């Protein structure tokens, strides 16, 4: 059995900061997603060789393709959304230069449906890998696993009638 030396204060601090920065990366992803997957907000979150995937939507390779592809999904399929990213769990690698991150998704959305639109709620989780390069944490991969969907009753659009 090999003995493990205790981490230095600097190493411990780096690990604490890494967890916070990865949690912030998740929050920035949600913020961009809720702005119709704004490419200017989304592209900087991904490494140039990153992969984004979600069954039923698409798989994109590379930061520019991810940003453009997600913006395309927002323009044609997910017309409005609010993402609740819940309980990010960060597992740092031994060298603390990469990490696995898992979090739950609860999303309210308005989806394109035929010639109209439909208000829905979605639930599932994300699994990702983040890498630390050039003093920044970015996603190397993001996989969305949607598990539940439902039609909102009453739809969000009816809420406006109650607010008047």
ROVOMAR-286585 format. One record per atom (N, C-alpha, C, CB): x, y, z; atom name; residue number from 1. Coordinates in steps of 0.1 Angstrom, whole numbers. Glycine has a CB too. Example, Ala and Ser with C-alpha at 12.3 -4.5 7.8 and 13.67 -1.06 7.14 Angstrom:
% residues 2
      px      py      pz    a     k
     132     -57      78    N     1
     123     -45      78   CA     1
     132     -33      78    C     1
     113     -45      90   CB     1
     128     -22      71    N     2
     137     -11      71   CA     2
     129       0      79    C     2
     141      -6      57   CB     2
% end
This chain:
% residues 164
      px      py      pz    a     k
       8     -12       0    N     1
       0       0       0   CA     1
       9      12       0    C     1
     -10       0      12   CB     1
       7      21      -9    N     2
      15      33     -10   CA     2
       8      45      -2    C     2
      17      37     -25   CB     2
      17      52       4    N     3
      12      64      12   CA     3
      10      76       3    C     3
      22      67      24   CB     3
       0      83       5    N     4
      -2      95      -3   CA     4
       2     107       5    C     4
     -17      96      -8   CB     4
      10     115      -1    N     5
      14     128       6   CA     5
       2     137       6    C     5
      26     134      -1   CB     5
       1     145      17    N     6
     -10     155      18   CA     6
      -7     166       7    C     6
     -11     161      32   CB     6
     -18     171       2    N     7
     -17     182      -8   CA     7
     -12     194      -1    C     7
     -31     184     -15   CB     7
      -5     202      -9    N     8
      -1     215      -4   CA     8
     -13     225      -3    C     8
      10     221     -13   CB     8
     -11     236       4    N     9
     -22     246       5   CA     9
     -25     251      -9    C     9
     -17     257      14   CB     9
     -15     253     -17    N    10
     -18     258     -31   CA    10
     -26     248     -39    C    10
      -4     261     -38   CB    10
     -22     235     -38    N    11
     -30     225     -45   CA    11
     -44     224     -40    C    11
     -23     211     -44   CB    11
     -46     225     -27    N    12
     -60     224     -22   CA    12
     -68     236     -26    C    12
     -59     224      -6   CB    12
     -62     248     -26    N    13
     -68     260     -31   CA    13
     -72     259     -46    C    13
     -60     272     -28   CB    13
     -63     254     -54    N    14
     -66     252     -68   CA    14
     -78     243     -70    C    14
     -53     246     -75   CB    14
     -79     232     -62    N    15
     -90     223     -63   CA    15
    -103     229     -59    C    15
     -87     210     -55   CB    15
    -103     237     -49    N    16
    -115     244     -45   CA    16
    -119     254     -55    C    16
    -113     252     -31   CB    16
    -110     262     -60    N    17
    -113     271     -71   CA    17
    -118     264     -84    C    17
    -101     280     -74   CB    17
    -112     253     -87    N    18
    -116     245     -99   CA    18
    -131     241     -97    C    18
    -107     233    -100   CB    18
    -135     236     -86    N    19
    -149     232     -84   CA    19
    -158     244     -86    C    19
    -151     226     -70   CB    19
    -154     256     -80    N    20
    -163     268     -82   CA    20
    -163     272     -96    C    20
    -157     279     -73   CB    20
    -152     272    -103    N    21
    -151     276    -117   CA    21
    -159     267    -126    C    21
    -137     277    -122   CB    21
    -159     254    -124    N    22
    -167     245    -132   CA    22
    -182     247    -129    C    22
    -163     230    -129   CB    22
    -186     249    -117    N    23
    -200     252    -114   CA    23
    -204     265    -121    C    23
    -202     254     -98   CB    23
    -195     275    -121    N    24
    -198     287    -129   CA    24
    -199     285    -144    C    24
    -187     298    -126   CB    24
    -191     275    -149    N    25
    -192     272    -163   CA    25
    -206     266    -166    C    25
    -181     261    -166   CB    25
    -211     258    -157    N    26
    -224     252    -159   CA    26
    -235     264    -159    C    26
    -228     242    -147   CB    26
    -233     273    -150    N    27
    -243     284    -149   CA    27
    -242     293    -161    C    27
    -240     293    -136   CB    27
    -230     295    -166    N    28
    -229     303    -179   CA    28
    -235     296    -191    C    28
    -214     306    -182   CB    28
    -234     283    -191    N    29
    -240     275    -201   CA    29
    -256     277    -201    C    29
    -237     260    -200   CB    29
    -261     276    -189    N    30
    -276     278    -187   CA    30
    -280     293    -191    C    30
    -280     276    -173   CB    30
    -272     302    -188    N    31
    -274     316    -191   CA    31
    -275     318    -206    C    31
    -264     326    -185   CB    31
    -265     312    -213    N    32
    -265     313    -228   CA    32
    -276     305    -234    C    32
    -252     307    -233   CB    32
    -280     294    -229    N    33
    -291     286    -234   CA    33
    -304     293    -233    C    33
    -292     272    -226   CB    33
    -306     301    -222    N    34
    -318     308    -220   CA    34
    -318     321    -228    C    34
    -320     312    -206   CB    34
    -308     324    -236    N    35
    -307     335    -245   CA    35
    -307     330    -259    C    35
    -294     344    -242   CB    35
    -315     320    -261    N    36
    -316     313    -275   CA    36
    -303     308    -280    C    36
    -322     324    -285   CB    36
    -296     302    -270    N    37
    -283     296    -273   CA    37
    -274     306    -281    C    37
    -284     283    -282   CB    37
    -273     318    -275    N    38
    -265     328    -281   CA    38
    -251     323    -284    C    38
    -264     341    -272   CB    38
    -247     323    -297    N    39
    -234     318    -301   CA    39
    -222     325    -294    C    39
    -232     318    -316   CB    39
    -224     338    -292    N    40
    -213     346    -286   CA    40
    -211     342    -271    C    40
    -216     361    -287   CB    40
    -222     337    -265    N    41
    -221     333    -251   CA    41
    -217     318    -250    C    41
    -234     335    -244   CB    41
    -221     310    -260    N    42
    -219     295    -259   CA    42
    -205     291    -264    C    42
    -229     288    -267   CB    42
    -200     297    -275    N    43
    -188     292    -281   CA    43
    -176     293    -271    C    43
    -185     300    -293   CB    43
    -174     303    -263    N    44
    -163     304    -254   CA    44
    -163     294    -243    C    44
    -162     318    -248   CB    44
    -174     287    -241    N    45
    -175     277    -231   CA    45
    -169     263    -235    C    45
    -190     275    -227   CB    45
    -166     262    -248    N    46
    -162     249    -253   CA    46
    -148     249    -259    C    46
    -172     244    -264   CB    46
    -141     238    -257    N    47
    -127     237    -263   CA    47
    -130     235    -278    C    47
    -119     225    -257   CB    47
    -119     238    -286    N    48
    -120     237    -301   CA    48
    -124     222    -305    C    48
    -107     241    -307   CB    48
    -120     212    -297    N    49
    -122     198    -301   CA    49
    -134     192    -293    C    49
    -110     190    -299   CB    49
    -142     200    -288    N    50
    -153     196    -279   CA    50
    -164     189    -287    C    50
    -159     208    -271   CB    50
    -172     181    -280    N    51
    -184     174    -286   CA    51
    -196     177    -277    C    51
    -181     159    -287   CB    51
    -207     180    -283    N    52
    -220     182    -276   CA    52
    -230     173    -283    C    52
    -225     197    -277   CB    52
    -238     166    -274    N    53
    -247     156    -280   CA    53
    -260     155    -271    C    53
    -241     142    -282   CB    53
    -271     153    -278    N    54
    -284     150    -271   CA    54
    -292     142    -281    C    54
    -291     164    -267   CB    54
    -295     130    -277    N    55
    -303     121    -285   CA    55
    -317     128    -289    C    55
    -306     107    -278   CB    55
    -320     127    -301    N    56
    -333     134    -306   CA    56
    -331     148    -311    C    56
    -343     134    -295   CB    56
    -319     154    -308    N    57
    -316     167    -312   CA    57
    -304     166    -322    C    57
    -312     176    -301   CB    57
    -292     164    -318    N    58
    -281     164    -327   CA    58
    -268     161    -319    C    58
    -279     178    -334   CB    58
    -257     159    -327    N    59
    -243     158    -322   CA    59
    -235     168    -329    C    59
    -237     144    -323   CB    59
    -227     177    -322    N    60
    -219     187    -329   CA    60
    -205     185    -324    C    60
    -224     201    -325   CB    60
    -195     187    -333    N    61
    -181     186    -330   CA    61
    -174     199    -333    C    61
    -175     175    -339   CB    61
    -167     204    -322    N    62
    -159     216    -323   CA    62
    -167     228    -318    C    62
    -155     219    -337   CB    62
    -161     237    -311    N    63
    -167     249    -305   CA    63
    -176     257    -315    C    63
    -157     258    -299   CB    63
    -170     260    -327    N    64
    -179     268    -336   CA    64
    -191     261    -341    C    64
    -170     272    -349   CB    64
    -190     248    -344    N    65
    -201     240    -348   CA    65
    -211     238    -336    C    65
    -197     226    -353   CB    65
    -207     237    -324    N    66
    -216     236    -313   CA    66
    -224     248    -311    C    66
    -207     233    -300   CB    66
    -217     260    -312    N    67
    -224     273    -310   CA    67
    -234     275    -321    C    67
    -213     284    -310   CB    67
    -230     272    -334    N    68
    -239     274    -345   CA    68
    -251     264    -344    C    68
    -232     273    -358   CB    68
    -248     251    -341    N    69
    -258     241    -340   CA    69
    -268     244    -329    C    69
    -252     228    -338   CB    69
    -263     248    -317    N    70
    -273     251    -306   CA    70
    -281     263    -310    C    70
    -265     253    -293   CB    70
    -276     273    -316    N    71
    -283     285    -321   CA    71
    -294     280    -331    C    71
    -274     295    -327   CB    71
    -291     271    -340    N    72
    -300     266    -349   CA    72
    -312     258    -342    C    72
    -293     256    -359   CB    72
    -309     251    -332    N    73
    -319     244    -324   CA    73
    -329     254    -318    C    73
    -313     235    -313   CB    73
    -323     265    -312    N    74
    -331     275    -306   CA    74
    -340     282    -316    C    74
    -322     285    -299   CB    74
    -335     284    -329    N    75
    -342     291    -339   CA    75
    -354     283    -345    C    75
    -333     295    -350   CB    75
    -352     270    -344    N    76
    -362     261    -351   CA    76
    -370     252    -342    C    76
    -355     253    -361   CB    76
    -365     249    -330    N    77
    -371     239    -322   CA    77
    -375     244    -308    C    77
    -363     227    -321   CB    77
    -365     249    -301    N    78
    -367     254    -287   CA    78
    -368     269    -288    C    78
    -355     249    -277   CB    78
    -380     274    -288    N    79
    -383     288    -291   CA    79
    -381     297    -279    C    79
    -397     290    -296   CB    79
    -382     291    -267    N    80
    -380     299    -254   CA    80
    -377     288    -244    C    80
    -393     307    -250   CB    80
    -368     292    -234    N    81
    -365     282    -224   CA    81
    -360     289    -211    C    81
    -355     272    -228   CB    81
    -361     282    -200    N    82
    -355     286    -188   CA    82
    -349     273    -182    C    82
    -365     294    -178   CB    82
    -336     273    -180    N    83
    -329     261    -175   CA    83
    -326     262    -161    C    83
    -316     259    -183   CB    83
    -330     252    -153    N    84
    -326     251    -139   CA    84
    -316     240    -139    C    84
    -339     248    -130   CB    84
    -303     243    -137    N    85
    -292     234    -136   CA    85
    -291     231    -121    C    85
    -279     239    -142   CB    85
    -293     218    -117    N    86
    -294     215    -103   CA    86
    -283     205     -99    C    86
    -308     208    -101   CB    86
    -277     208     -88    N    87
    -268     200     -81   CA    87
    -256     195     -89    C    87
    -275     188     -76   CB    87
    -248     205     -95    N    88
    -236     200    -102   CA    88
    -227     192     -93    C    88
    -228     213    -108   CB    88
    -223     181     -97    N    89
    -213     172     -90   CA    89
    -201     171     -98    C    89
    -220     158     -87   CB    89
    -190     177     -92    N    90
    -177     178     -99   CA    90
    -167     168     -93    C    90
    -171     192     -98   CB    90
    -162     159    -102    N    91
    -151     149     -98   CA    91
    -139     153    -105    C    91
    -156     135    -101   CB    91
    -129     159     -98    N    92
    -117     163    -103   CA    92
    -108     151    -105    C    92
    -110     173     -94   CB    92
    -100     151    -117    N    93
     -90     141    -119   CA    93
     -79     143    -109    C    93
     -84     142    -134   CB    93
     -70     133    -107    N    94
     -59     133     -98   CA    94
     -51     146    -100    C    94
     -50     121     -99   CB    94
     -48     149    -112    N    95
     -40     161    -115   CA    95
     -47     174    -115    C    95
     -33     160    -129   CB    95
     -60     174    -113    N    96
     -69     185    -112   CA    96
     -69     194    -124    C    96
     -66     194    -100   CB    96
     -66     188    -136    N    97
     -66     195    -148   CA    97
     -77     191    -157    C    97
     -53     193    -155   CB    97
     -85     182    -153    N    98
     -98     178    -160   CA    98
    -107     173    -149    C    98
     -95     167    -170   CB    98
    -120     173    -153    N    99
    -130     169    -143   CA    99
    -142     163    -150    C    99
    -134     180    -134   CB    99
    -149     154    -144    N   100
    -163     150    -148   CA   100
    -172     158    -140    C   100
    -165     134    -146   CB   100
    -183     162    -147    N   101
    -193     170    -140   CA   101
    -207     165    -145    C   101
    -192     186    -143   CB   101
    -215     163    -135    N   102
    -229     157    -137   CA   102
    -238     167    -130    C   102
    -231     143    -131   CB   102
    -249     171    -137    N   103
    -260     179    -131   CA   103
    -273     176    -137    C   103
    -256     194    -132   CB   103
    -283     179    -129    N   104
    -297     176    -133   CA   104
    -303     188    -140    C   104
    -306     172    -121   CB   104
    -312     186    -150    N   105
    -319     196    -157   CA   105
    -333     196    -154    C   105
    -316     195    -172   CB   105
    -339     207    -151    N   106
    -353     209    -151   CA   106
    -355     222    -159    C   106
    -359     211    -136   CB   106
    -363     220    -170    N   107
    -364     231    -180   CA   107
    -379     233    -184    C   107
    -356     227    -193   CB   107
    -383     246    -184    N   108
    -395     250    -189   CA   108
    -392     255    -203    C   108
    -402     261    -180   CB   108
    -400     252    -213    N   109
    -397     256    -227   CA   109
    -410     258    -235    C   109
    -388     246    -233   CB   109
    -408     265    -246    N   110
    -418     266    -256   CA   110
    -412     260    -269    C   110
    -423     281    -259   CB   110
    -418     249    -274    N   111
    -412     242    -285   CA   111
    -421     244    -298    C   111
    -412     227    -282   CB   111
    -414     244    -309    N   112
    -421     245    -322   CA   112
    -428     232    -323    C   112
    -411     247    -334   CB   112
    -441     233    -328    N   113
    -449     221    -329   CA   113
    -458     223    -341    C   113
    -458     218    -316   CB   113
    -455     216    -352    N   114
    -462     217    -365   CA   114
    -461     231    -369    C   114
    -477     213    -363   CB   114
    -473     237    -371    N   115
    -474     251    -376   CA   115
    -475     261    -364    C   115
    -486     254    -385   CB   115
    -474     256    -352    N   116
    -476     264    -340   CA   116
    -465     262    -330    C   116
    -489     262    -334   CB   116
    -468     263    -317    N   117
    -459     260    -306   CA   117
    -466     254    -295    C   117
    -452     273    -302   CB   117
    -458     248    -286    N   118
    -464     241    -274   CA   118
    -455     243    -262    C   118
    -465     225    -277   CB   118
    -461     246    -251    N   119
    -453     248    -239   CA   119
    -451     235    -232    C   119
    -460     258    -229   CB   119
    -438     232    -228    N   120
    -435     219    -223   CA   120
    -425     221    -211    C   120
    -428     210    -233   CB   120
    -425     211    -203    N   121
    -414     210    -193   CA   121
    -406     197    -196    C   121
    -420     209    -178   CB   121
    -393     198    -193    N   122
    -384     187    -196   CA   122
    -375     184    -184    C   122
    -375     191    -208   CB   122
    -371     172    -183    N   123
    -362     168    -172   CA   123
    -352     158    -176    C   123
    -370     163    -160   CB   123
    -341     158    -170    N   124
    -330     148    -174   CA   124
    -317     152    -167    C   124
    -328     147    -189   CB   124
    -306     149    -173    N   125
    -293     153    -167   CA   125
    -283     155    -178    C   125
    -289     142    -157   CB   125
    -273     162    -174    N   126
    -261     164    -182   CA   126
    -249     156    -177    C   126
    -258     179    -184   CB   126
    -241     151    -185    N   127
    -228     145    -182   CA   127
    -218     152    -190    C   127
    -227     129    -183   CB   127
    -207     157    -184    N   128
    -198     165    -191   CA   128
    -183     162    -186    C   128
    -200     180    -190   CB   128
    -174     166    -195    N   129
    -160     166    -191   CA   129
    -155     180    -193    C   129
    -151     155    -199   CB   129
    -148     186    -183    N   130
    -142     199    -184   CA   130
    -127     197    -184    C   130
    -148     208    -173   CB   130
    -120     206    -191    N   131
    -106     206    -191   CA   131
    -101     220    -188    C   131
    -100     201    -205   CB   131
     -90     220    -181    N   132
     -83     233    -177   CA   132
     -71     235    -186    C   132
     -79     233    -162   CB   132
     -72     245    -195    N   133
     -61     248    -204   CA   133
     -61     264    -205    C   133
     -63     242    -218   CB   133
     -49     269    -206    N   134
     -47     283    -208   CA   134
     -54     291    -197    C   134
     -52     288    -221   CB   134
     -53     286    -184    N   135
     -59     292    -173   CA   135
     -74     293    -173    C   135
     -53     305    -170   CB   135
     -81     285    -181    N   136
     -95     285    -182   CA   136
    -101     271    -182    C   136
    -100     292    -195   CB   136
    -113     270    -175    N   137
    -120     257    -176   CA   137
    -130     258    -187    C   137
    -128     254    -162   CB   137
    -131     248    -196    N   138
    -140     248    -207   CA   138
    -145     234    -208    C   138
    -134     253    -220   CB   138
    -156     232    -215    N   139
    -162     219    -217   CA   139
    -154     212    -228    C   139
    -177     219    -221   CB   139
    -150     199    -226    N   140
    -145     191    -237   CA   140
    -156     182    -243    C   140
    -133     181    -231   CB   140
    -166     179    -234    N   141
    -178     172    -239   CA   141
    -190     175    -230    C   141
    -175     157    -240   CB   141
    -201     175    -236    N   142
    -214     177    -229   CA   142
    -224     168    -236    C   142
    -219     192    -230   CB   142
    -230     160    -227    N   143
    -241     151    -232   CA   143
    -253     153    -224    C   143
    -236     136    -231   CB   143
    -264     156    -231    N   144
    -277     158    -225   CA   144
    -285     146    -226    C   144
    -285     171    -231   CB   144
    -290     141    -215    N   145
    -298     129    -215   CA   145
    -312     133    -210    C   145
    -292     117    -206   CB   145
    -322     136    -219    N   146
    -335     139    -215   CA   146
    -343     126    -212    C   146
    -342     147    -227   CB   146
    -349     127    -200    N   147
    -356     115    -195   CA   147
    -372     116    -195    C   147
    -351     111    -182   CB   147
    -376     129    -193    N   148
    -391     131    -192   CA   148
    -394     144    -199    C   148
    -395     132    -177   CB   148
    -406     144    -205    N   149
    -412     156    -211   CA   149
    -427     156    -209    C   149
    -409     156    -226   CB   149
    -432     168    -208    N   150
    -447     169    -206   CA   150
    -452     182    -212    C   150
    -451     167    -192   CB   150
    -464     182    -215    N   151
    -471     194    -220   CA   151
    -475     202    -208    C   151
    -483     191    -230   CB   151
    -472     215    -208    N   152
    -476     224    -197   CA   152
    -491     226    -197    C   152
    -468     237    -198   CB   152
    -497     224    -186    N   153
    -512     227    -184   CA   153
    -514     235    -172    C   153
    -520     213    -183   CB   153
    -518     247    -173    N   154
    -521     255    -185   CA   154
    -508     259    -191    C   154
    -530     267    -183   CB   154
    -508     262    -205    N   155
    -496     267    -211   CA   155
    -491     280    -206    C   155
    -498     268    -226   CB   155
    -478     283    -207    N   156
    -473     295    -202   CA   156
    -480     307    -208    C   156
    -457     296    -205   CB   156
    -484     306    -221    N   157
    -491     317    -228   CA   157
    -504     321    -221    C   157
    -493     314    -242   CB   157
    -511     312    -214    N   158
    -523     315    -207   CA   158
    -520     323    -195    C   158
    -531     302    -204   CB   158
    -508     321    -189    N   159
    -505     328    -177   CA   159
    -506     343    -179    C   159
    -490     325    -173   CB   159
    -503     349    -191    N   160
    -504     363    -193   CA   160
    -518     368    -191    C   160
    -500     366    -207   CB   160
    -528     360    -194    N   161
    -542     364    -192   CA   161
    -545     365    -177    C   161
    -552     353    -198   CB   161
    -539     357    -169    N   162
    -541     358    -154   CA   162
    -534     370    -148    C   162
    -537     345    -148   CB   162
    -523     374    -154    N   163
    -515     385    -149   CA   163
    -522     399    -151    C   163
    -501     385    -155   CB   163
    -532     400    -160    N   164
    -537     413    -163   CA   164
    -548     417    -153    C   164
    -544     412    -177   CB   164
% end
